[in-house]
Each structure stands twice: as structure tokens, then as C-alpha cells.
Amino acid sequence: MLFQPPISPRYSKMSPAKLASGIAARKAQLGKKLVILGHHYQQDEVIAYADFTGDSLKLSQLAAAQKEAEFVVFCGVHFMAESADILTTDRVKVILPDLSAGCSMADMAAIDQLEVAWEQLTAQTDATIIPITYVNSSAAIKAFCGGHGGACCTSSNARAVLEWALDGASPGRPDGRRKVLFLPDQHLGRNTAYTMGWPLDAMALYDPNEENGGLTAEQIRAATILLWKGHCSVHQLFTPKQIDELRAADPEYKVIVHPECDWPVVQKADLSGSTEFIIKTLEAAPAGSKWAVGTEVHLVHRLAERFEGVKTIRLLSGIQCLCTTMYRIDAKHLLWVLDELAEGRVVNQIRVDPETKALARIALDRMLTLVESGGTKRALQTSTVD
């Protein structure tokens, strides 16, 4: 986690109305030079000022598409701002309003741990290992994957990327020539592979804090999918018991969860999918339907308010499942960075060094080319860095 210096105490003394008018004035002053991005998990007081909302990759792509923007203020967490810096040109300055807004999942895979794991795993097997990283990872992890023949993935395209990485291998034809190292979220990897038909015993969990990942050489050779021991602290809060209790109380509820949830939770849910999948499913759901949602609380509450009186939407858990690091981005820090920009000072700029950026871009481009081409292997092989 990066250190955020204290901002002027005057921002804490401002009323919500004063903060709102200040942000609106700075947005008008900076005009098209400024783009504010708001992640779905962000609190409402920040989303209100976003020019675009979405998941992390969608927002980074939108930032790259803004031809007049000079400043991109990313109201999200650190790895998201890094992705925006990777995908935009050097002309664009990406700013994170609070440097302490990190991601516990991304922090569970450090580049030095991955380098050690790579040495250990490649020494134990003759198979080709393809590293695949969820976009919820640092630029250094993305760069490692790009430099070692791997790719990035999102929760919506993880299956397509895994199918490409396994090069036609299937549960009925595990040829043993290729393996996947999936990081940093074990649950997205496990849930995705299971939906592809891979049994749990075809997977092995690599713990970077254990000698040799806590695995024997035989376990490494036997596994097709090696899962990094990482997780999302928010989605870990949803449990099978919550689903059982909900259905016992009101069987009319359907349960939809994010694939970052534990495997047993996904198995008990009616549906599982990415944030965008969850939003689109609830938008298309019939009037009068009831939904319990296993994902971050701010998004769920926003959807519940949007469809109030039409359909019932509630959080699956009875506790507040919020992303505490995302919560560090607030109106005070947003106004502060905008005030600084208006005075000609760029604060909290997120910069990815050129070598890391180039390799990370390879991993992102491989994923994007795969999705755009409909999954052809050749398209991935010819992906280049801009």
C-alpha cells in the first residue's frame, strides 16, 4: 500500500454541499481536459461526479478512448489506475485521489513471490506453464505474465482465456503438455475451471507463503490448473449458510453472486457472473422478482434503489460487505486533487515504468485480441505492443 500524505484540514470542515459545489466548479473549469472514472464499488458521493462508471478494465479502455483528456482521475484502487496508465498514452496523466486505496487481493501476489514460484514450478514439471492473471493484480504481475507467454483476464472472459491457455486440452483430454498458473484469485480460477468441466482434483492450490507452495512434486505434475492462494476480502464474506437461511425464510428469492465467492457459495447460487453480468441480469429480471446479490454493498444498494417498487434487490449477507480500500476515495480527496490540477499541480499521479508498461500491455492486448477475435489462437500470437 502506498502512503497518502494528509490533505489540508479545510477539506474535512467542508459540508457535503460545499464539496459538491467545489467539485462541480473544478470540473467546469477543467472541461474536456479532465475525465473522472468511478468504479461500480465506489460510494455514491463519488459516483455522482463520475463521467463514466464501470468495472476496472472497461473504465481504463474508456479512458484510453478520450482523445482530448489530459487528466484521468480514477476513483477506484491502485491497480485500476495502473491499468489506465498502461492503456493510455504518455500524454495522459492518471491520478488516484487517495494513494492508500489499494487492493488486498492484488497485494496477495507480489512479484518476488511469483518469481520464486515460477522457479519452483518449472523445475518440477516438463509441461509448459501459462501464467494467467486476473486484472485485479499489480502492473508487475501483469508484466510477468506478458513476458512469459501469458495473458490477463477479467471475470467475464476468464473462461475464454483459460481455454486459449490450455490449447484445446479438456477434462476428457488432459494431455499434460500445458498447465495454467492462475493468480491472484483462487476462487475465480477454481469456479471458472469447474464450469469448463475440470474436476476439483485437476486443480492444486499454490500457497506462496509455504515451502514449494505447500505442494509435492507429484501434486504439481498431476494438476492441470495451479491456483494461487489469494482471494477478495469482500466476496469471502458470503457463505452457503446465508443462502440456506434466505431460502428457508423466503424461497422466492433467486441468488446471484460474483465468481470471486467461494466455490460452495457459487454452487448453491442460482447464477454467478461478473459485475456487468449481475447488473444486466437484474436489469432484465421481471417485475416482482426477488434477488439476493453476493457482491460489494454499494453496488447492491445502488441497484436496489434504482429498481425500488419494481423488483426486490438485497444484499445476500446480513453484514456490510464493502471494499474498505475503495471507500478511502471520497469527495474530500476528489476535490483536493481537482483543486491542485486547477492550480497547475499534478498530485498522486500513477506512473508505470516503460519496461513494465510494455510487458503488461502485451498481457492485456492478448486478452483483448482474444475477446475481439472470437477466441482464435492466431490472434493472440500476433498481438503486439503499441
Secondary structure, 3 states (H helix, E strand, C coil): CCCCCCCCHHHCCCCHHHHHHHHHHHHHHHHHHEEEEEECCCCHHHHCCCCEEECHHHHHHHHHHCCCCCEEEEECCHHHHHHHHHHCCCCCEEECCCCCCCCHHHHCCCHHHHHHHHHHHHHHCCCEEEEEEECCCCHHHHHHHHHCCCEEECCCCHHHHHHHHCCCCECCECCCCEEEEEECCHHHHHHHHHHCCCCHHHEEEECCCCHHHHCCHHHHHHCCEEEECCCCCCHHHCCHHHHHHHHHHCCCEEEEECCCCCHHHHHHCCEECCHHHHHHHHHHCCCCCEEEEECCHHHHHHHHHHCCCCCEEEECCCCCCCCCCHHHCCHHHHHHHHHHHHCCCCCCECCCCHHHHHHHHHHHHHHHHHHHHCCCHHHHHCCCCC
